């Protein structure tokens, strides 16, 4: 019995040894894993060797289901190849190689997440047994770009527990991405009661992973300038990928420990009329705090105060107060504001002052100011004094006028005031020098005469002629120099016109001499008769040759032509009258008169006589029985 058992054991060992030798003769080699992105193509290599050679092999491809079962997807021998129907890979695989070379490749197209399985390459030899190898297929999907969202409201340093800072999210990655928080480029790790990170994982219907991470932290004032962001790490074929979110800042609320108040504008010294901009600010930013600016009994709940058109009454202390409504704590600070002023100029004596000719006047100009001032006096735009006192000595009419004093604050541009003083110099009238008083004008022309008079009190001006006739002025007005009076006269003869000016202190007069000018030529007239022949020679009446005045020279040629035509008509009329008198026998000679002809006539002699008086020239014709005279106007 014992011998039989020993023999059976020996036979078993020999059989086991033979089987092990057969297995050892067929060797299959495969990669542990093959990595590929979702949607791409995967290739799984299967290499094998056999002591009997590689011909006549049976090769099968299988995969292990998620429940652990083996599922065949491909079969190949020396006579046929079969792709199994009804598997997830039926339409997405191909196999290259016949086994004769000892290598066969399984290709999987459009790899999906469900393809992440273990694949088996099974090889059977004719005599040396069966061998197999295994490869795990790993599938990857790069996630979308991560996003970060901070809290829309600020975070108070007074919170006892960690406050939510931000949320970071990354979607649709495979395998699951990892999120790491950073503050100022340093990683943040969870710490009890200080930093808290809460992740959450979502598996989408596609099988991809979406990961969300929420960061909470207990903040301090120093965190107000910190930056936060997330770093995302994910797996890719052959390595690890990484991407970062945008950087964010958070609003940290912290109470003020100090406040300040200052004048933002204007810079430098302030003057009346300016606009002042006051700012009040604390070094905290708690929503529960509010700022107040106060001055005297006025309060403004604002951090910026505008005061327009300020006066010296706006000077004083302005206080800024920060009040925390949670604790009712107050922090205060103040600043002083001074508004510089310049009062209106005071001129002494004021208004209008009368100074007798030759006398002296002293005037002063002052203005009360908070700063040093400078005073200057001006007349007609010209500076006449650089002191607050103005002294006028030996007053004349040239001294009269308006004096302006200007008081200026040199430290502030545009800060000035002014006053005026009107000075009248008392004295008799004085007629200003005329451009012309001797003139020659054409007969029947109209001449405008002007008389510019100064004096105080204002003089009375009267125009008169040499015969005592009063001439009414056409205009009279006040000027800077005094009074300007204008009179118009018609030239009918030589004229003498007087401008008389007078006031209670005296009189002054100016004389205008006007010479009337006329040039006349009479043509010779001859009358023949069968019984008597009378010849009238050319009579030329010569008036004093006059030099035309400047205004006469400026008259146009049209006026000259008109005058010539009038002269010709007058000569024609004169000839007709002479001829008529001659026919009637009214012209006779007379002793003591100038004969117009060289030959004497006993009956019808015509004698021309020129007579002149103070007011008019006359041309007289003496006949045998009568005497006729005509007025003549001549140009000198």
SULQUIZI-V55332 format. One record per backbone hydrogen bond with DSSP energy under -1.0 kcal/mol. NH is the residue of the N-H (numbers start at 1). CO is the residue of the C=O. If there is no record, write none. Layout:
NH&CO / NH&CO
This chain:
5&1 / 6&2 / 7&3 / 8&4 / 9&5 / 10&6 / 11&7 / 12&8 / 13&9 / 14&10 / 15&11 / 16&12 / 17&13 / 18&14 / 19&15 / 20&16 / 21&17 / 22&18 / 23&19 / 24&20 / 26&23 / 27&49 / 29&47 / 34&136 / 36&138 / 38&140 / 39&111 / 40&37 / 42&108 / 44&106 / 46&104 / 47&29 / 48&102 / 49&27 / 51&25 / 53&50 / 58&124 / 59&76 / 60&122 / 61&74 / 62&120 / 63&71 / 64&118 / 65&69 / 68&65 / 71&63 / 73&61 / 74&61 / 75&82 / 76&59 / 77&80 / 82&75 / 84&73 / 90&87 / 92&89 / 94&107 / 96&105 / 104&46 / 105&96 / 106&44 / 107&94 / 108&42 / 109&92 / 111&40 / 115&112 / 116&113 / 117&115 / 119&135 / 120&62 / 121&133 / 122&60 / 123&131 / 124&58 / 125&129 / 131&123 / 133&121 / 135&119 / 136&32 / 137&117 / 138&34 / 140&36 / 141&174 / 144&171 / 147&169 / 149&167 / 151&165 / 155&251 / 157&253 / 159&156 / 163&217 / 165&215 / 166&215 / 167&149 / 168&213 / 169&147 / 170&211 / 173&209 / 174&141 / 178&233 / 180&231 / 182&229 / 183&186 / 184&227 / 186&183 / 188&181 / 191&195 / 194&191 / 195&191 / 196&216 / 198&214 / 200&212 / 202&210 / 204&208 / 207&204 / 209&173 / 210&202 / 211&170 / 212&200 / 213&168 / 214&198 / 215&166 / 216&196 / 217&163 / 218&194 / 223&220 / 224&221 / 226&223 / 228&248 / 229&182 / 231&180 / 232&243 / 233&178 / 234&241 / 236&239 / 239&236 / 241&234 / 243&232 / 245&230 / 248&228 / 253&155 / 260&281 / 262&279 / 264&277 / 265&277 / 272&340 / 273&310 / 274&271 / 276&307 / 277&265 / 278&305 / 279&262 / 280&303 / 281&260 / 283&258 / 285&254 / 289&286 / 290&323 / 292&321 / 293&300 / 294&319 / 295&298 / 298&295 / 300&293 / 302&300 / 305&278 / 307&276 / 310&274 / 314&311 / 315&312 / 316&337 / 318&335 / 319&294 / 320&333 / 321&292 / 322&331 / 323&290 / 324&329 / 325&288 / 328&324 / 331&322 / 333&320 / 335&318 / 337&316 / 340&270 / 343&368 / 346&366 / 348&364 / 353&422 / 355&424 / 357&426 / 358&395 / 359&356 / 361&392 / 363&390 / 364&348 / 365&388 / 366&346 / 370&341 / 374&408 / 376&406 / 377&385 / 378&404 / 379&382 / 382&379 / 384&377 / 385&377 / 390&363 / 392&361 / 395&359 / 399&396 / 401&423 / 403&421 / 404&378 / 405&419 / 406&376 / 407&417 / 408&374 / 409&415 / 415&412 / 417&407 / 419&405 / 421&403 / 422&351 / 423&401 / 424&353 / 426&355 / 427&456 / 430&454 / 432&452 / 439&513 / 441&515 / 443&517 / 444&491 / 445&442 / 447&489 / 449&487 / 451&485 / 453&483 / 454&430 / 456&427 / 460&502 / 462&500 / 464&498 / 465&469 / 466&496 / 468&465 / 471&463 / 474&486 / 475&486 / 477&484 / 479&482 / 483&453 / 484&477 / 485&451 / 486&475 / 487&449 / 489&447 / 491&445 / 495&514 / 497&512 / 498&464 / 499&510 / 500&462 / 501&508 / 502&460 / 503&506 / 506&503 / 508&501 / 510&499 / 512&497 / 513&437 / 514&495 / 515&439 / 517&441 / 527&534 / 534&527 / 536&525 / 553&549 / 555&552 / 560&556 / 561&557 / 562&558 / 563&559 / 564&560 / 565&561 / 566&562 / 567&563 / 568&564 / 569&565 / 570&566 / 571&567 / 572&568 / 573&569 / 574&570 / 575&571 / 576&572 / 577&573 / 578&574 / 579&575 / 580&576 / 581&577 / 582&578 / 583&579 / 584&580 / 586&581 / 593&590 / 596&606 / 607&622 / 609&620 / 611&618 / 613&616 / 618&611 / 619&630 / 620&609 / 621&628 / 622&607 / 623&626 / 626&586 / 628&621 / 630&619 / 632&617 / 635&517
